[in-house]
Amino acid sequence: MTAETVRRLESLGMDPCGEFGEYHTVVTDCPRFSSPLAVVIGESVRRGDCWALDMTVDESRSAGGVPAFLTQMALGPCARCPSDALRTLAQRHGSGAKIPLHRMRGTVLLLESDRSLLVDVDLLRANELIVHHCRELANALKQFQHAAPDVVVAVLSGHDTTTIVPGLRGLSDHATSIIVASVPDEREAARQAGADSFLLNSAPPADLLYEIRRALILRRSGRRLPWNW
């Protein structure tokens, strides 16, 4: 998995960690097997919302008389999948076919006093996130109670401080992640104030979207983002 591969997967709407079910594995050999399985790759087929690659075991090439079976290696929900799967979809449906994307829904409270390169509200909403955009940090705590967010993002400019973070933490439940974006010098202050994750406010919008997705995934199991620095 290279940095270029990660960027390509993200451009296709995939989670590089496979958190949305993009990757499934088929084990053909391991120490517990008496011999490797010889696998025959079949057709790419659609089952429900997923494209899958049918696979069978070639008994004639698999030692030990392994019974034939059918398994599926999902290439990803609704074409959140590698380029090979996208080519298969294009061949079957035409290059202009529109394929629905699987997205992670949630509510985000976005605090941004000054315009930042990191923030693209349209991108967040295009990914089916409910965004409450607050530009007055002084009103952030009131907005928090109204929004009941799953994730809080505080984008701080050079003249802002992290003093708002403890108040946000005090209102948050145990699974609400707080992402702070600021200048590098504020990183340690953000951690001590109670932030779960830190981004540079000059980072691209895709970085923020990725962190929000991670936070929503962890929230499902009652967890917050681990400190990333």
KATA-V666994 format. One line per field, one symbol per residue. phi: phi as a letter, one per 30 degrees, with the letter a starting at -180 (. if undefined). psi: psi as a letter, one per 20 degrees, with the letter a starting at -180 (. if undefined). A space follows every 10 residues. Layout:
phi=???
psi=???
This chain:
phi=.cdddddddd ddiccedidc idcbcbdcaa edddadcdcc dcddbcbicb cbcdbbcddd ccdjidddbc bbcdckehid bddddddddd ddcjdcdccd cdbcdlcbcc cbdbdbddcb ddddddcicd ccccccddcd dddedddhdd bcbcccdecd cddddedddd ddddcddccc cadedcdddd dddjdcbbbd dcddeddded dddddddddd cibcddecb
psi=orhhgghggh hjjqohikij khpqqppipr hiphqqpopp pbqpqpocjq pqopqrpohh ioqjlpqqrp rpopjppljm rrhghhhggh hhiqijpppq qpqoqrppoo pohqpqhhpn hhgghhkkpo poopiohhjg hghghhhmqh qppoopahiq rjihghhghh iqrijoqopp paqhijghhg ghijqhqpqp ijqqhhgggg hgggghghhh jkrrpqpj.
